[in-house]
């Protein structure tokens, strides 16, 4: 059975183009699992439902690789898991079809190149941080001014101000304020 998976990252985007491509490929509309959720989320309800539905001999079809995989490692692990269960995989845009020897080769090469690119980016980032440290620069978030934090805590302890009033008066961000508040105990 042909099973499609379509995903967009935001609620403002629509799935029409992906649905059209999947149905042109032969996937029945009722066999398309779709959702509007960022790919970085570990919990993707429609994706998880599709995984439960799949059986040996099925073929998962996506419009593009980035619609199904959160990262190169996740994608490679997912395709390997499919292969172990006898499930095929097709990415229309990249022309990858693991039912063919050429498709398996293309996927392997593509995965290797994507991983290589991530490794190069990581190496460049580390080199840049080392160069900055050598020049006396420190990474990470800048420390907040103790006076602003002290003022924020006094306002908070007085119970006379709302959180928004505290943030407006001190210039602190909500997450930053709560982070320092939890460290304070």
C-alpha positions as CSV (number, residue, x, y, z in Angstrom):
1,X,0.0,0.0,0.0
2,X,1.2,3.5,-0.7
3,X,1.1,5.7,2.4
4,X,1.8,9.4,2.2
5,X,3.1,11.8,4.8
6,X,2.8,15.6,4.5
7,X,3.9,18.3,6.9
8,X,4.2,22.0,7.1
9,X,5.9,23.9,9.9
10,X,3.3,26.6,10.7
11,X,-0.4,26.9,10.8
12,X,-0.2,29.7,8.2
13,X,1.2,27.3,5.6
14,X,-1.0,24.8,3.6
15,X,-0.5,21.2,2.6
16,X,-2.1,21.5,-0.9
17,X,1.1,21.2,-3.0
18,X,2.2,18.1,-1.0
19,X,-1.2,16.5,-1.2
20,X,-1.3,17.1,-5.0
21,X,2.2,15.6,-5.5
22,X,1.4,12.6,-3.3
23,X,-1.9,11.9,-5.1
24,X,-0.2,12.3,-8.5
25,X,2.3,9.6,-7.4
26,X,-0.7,7.3,-6.7
27,X,-1.3,7.7,-2.9
28,X,-5.0,7.8,-2.1
29,X,-6.1,10.8,-0.1
30,X,-7.4,8.7,2.7
31,X,-3.9,7.2,3.1
32,X,-2.1,10.5,3.6
33,X,-1.1,11.4,7.1
34,X,-0.8,15.2,7.4
35,X,0.0,17.7,10.1
36,X,0.9,21.3,10.8
37,X,3.8,21.1,13.2
38,X,7.5,21.9,13.3
39,X,9.7,19.0,12.2
40,X,11.9,19.4,15.3
41,X,9.1,18.3,17.6
42,X,9.7,14.7,18.8
43,X,6.0,14.2,19.2
44,X,4.2,14.4,15.9
45,X,0.8,12.8,16.3
46,X,0.0,12.1,12.6
47,X,3.6,10.8,12.0
48,X,3.3,8.5,15.0
49,X,-0.1,7.3,13.8
50,X,1.4,6.5,10.4
51,X,4.2,4.5,12.0
52,X,1.6,2.4,13.8
53,X,-0.3,1.8,10.6
54,X,2.6,0.7,8.4
55,X,3.0,-3.0,7.5
56,X,5.6,-5.0,5.6
57,X,5.4,-4.2,1.9
58,X,4.0,-0.7,2.4
59,X,5.7,2.3,0.8
60,X,6.0,5.6,2.6
61,X,6.0,8.5,0.2
62,X,6.9,12.1,1.0
63,X,7.2,15.2,-1.1
64,X,10.6,16.1,0.3
65,X,13.0,14.5,2.8
66,X,12.8,17.4,5.2
67,X,9.1,16.8,5.6
68,X,9.7,13.5,7.4
69,X,13.1,13.7,9.1
70,X,14.1,16.0,12.0
71,X,17.8,15.6,11.2
72,X,20.1,13.6,9.0
73,X,20.6,11.1,11.7
74,X,16.9,10.8,12.4
75,X,16.2,10.3,8.7
76,X,18.9,7.7,8.3
77,X,17.6,5.8,11.4
78,X,14.1,6.0,10.1
79,X,14.9,4.6,6.7
80,X,17.0,1.9,8.2
81,X,14.0,1.0,10.5
82,X,11.7,1.0,7.5
83,X,14.1,-1.4,5.7
84,X,14.3,-3.7,8.7
85,X,10.5,-3.9,8.7
86,X,10.2,-4.4,4.9
87,X,8.8,-1.0,4.3
88,X,9.9,1.0,1.3
89,X,10.5,4.7,1.1
90,X,10.1,7.3,-1.7
91,X,11.0,11.0,-1.7
92,X,9.4,12.6,-4.8
93,X,11.5,15.8,-4.9
94,X,14.9,14.2,-4.4
95,X,13.9,11.2,-6.7
96,X,14.9,8.6,-4.0
97,X,13.2,5.3,-4.2
98,X,14.5,2.6,-1.8
99,X,12.7,-0.1,-3.8
100,X,15.5,0.1,-6.3
101,X,19.2,-0.5,-6.0
102,X,19.9,3.0,-7.4
103,X,17.5,4.6,-4.9
104,X,19.3,2.9,-2.0
105,X,22.7,4.1,-3.4
106,X,21.4,7.7,-3.8
107,X,19.9,7.7,-0.3
108,X,23.2,6.4,1.2
109,X,25.3,9.0,-0.7
110,X,22.8,11.8,0.1
111,X,22.8,10.9,3.8
112,X,26.6,10.8,3.9
113,X,26.9,14.2,2.2
114,X,24.3,15.7,4.6
115,X,26.2,14.4,7.6
116,X,29.5,15.7,6.1
117,X,28.0,19.1,5.8
118,X,26.8,19.1,9.5
119,X,30.3,18.0,10.6
120,X,31.9,20.8,8.6
121,X,29.5,23.4,10.2
122,X,30.3,22.0,13.6
123,X,34.1,22.2,13.0
124,X,33.8,25.8,11.8
125,X,31.7,26.8,14.8
126,X,34.3,25.3,17.2
127,X,37.2,26.9,15.4
128,X,35.3,30.3,15.5
129,X,34.7,29.9,19.2
130,X,38.4,29.0,19.9
131,X,39.5,32.0,17.9
132,X,37.2,34.3,19.9
133,X,38.4,32.9,23.2
134,X,42.0,33.4,22.1
135,X,41.2,37.1,21.7
136,X,39.6,37.2,25.2
137,X,36.0,37.0,24.2
138,X,33.7,34.7,26.1
139,X,30.7,32.9,24.6
140,X,27.3,32.4,26.0
141,X,24.7,34.8,27.2
142,X,25.7,38.1,28.6
143,X,25.3,38.4,32.4
144,X,22.4,40.6,33.5
145,X,23.2,43.7,35.5
146,X,22.9,42.8,39.2
147,X,21.1,46.1,39.9
148,X,18.3,45.2,37.4
149,X,17.9,41.8,38.9
150,X,17.9,43.1,42.4
151,X,15.2,45.7,41.5
152,X,13.2,42.9,39.8
153,X,13.4,40.7,42.8
154,X,12.4,43.6,45.2
155,X,9.4,44.4,42.9
156,X,8.4,40.7,42.8
157,X,8.7,40.3,46.6
158,X,6.6,43.3,47.3
159,X,3.7,41.6,45.4
160,X,2.6,45.1,44.3
161,X,3.6,44.7,40.7
162,X,2.6,42.3,37.9
163,X,5.2,40.3,36.1
164,X,4.7,42.4,33.0
165,X,5.3,45.6,35.1
166,X,8.5,44.1,36.5
167,X,9.7,43.2,33.0
168,X,8.8,46.6,31.6
169,X,10.6,48.4,34.4
170,X,13.8,46.3,34.3
171,X,14.0,45.4,30.6
172,X,14.4,41.8,31.5
173,X,12.8,39.1,29.3
174,X,10.2,36.8,30.7
175,X,12.2,33.6,30.4
176,X,15.3,35.3,31.7
177,X,13.4,36.7,34.8
178,X,11.9,33.3,35.6
179,X,15.3,31.6,35.1
180,X,17.0,33.9,37.6
181,X,14.0,33.6,39.9
182,X,14.2,29.8,39.9
183,X,18.0,30.0,40.6
184,X,17.2,32.3,43.5
185,X,14.9,29.6,45.0
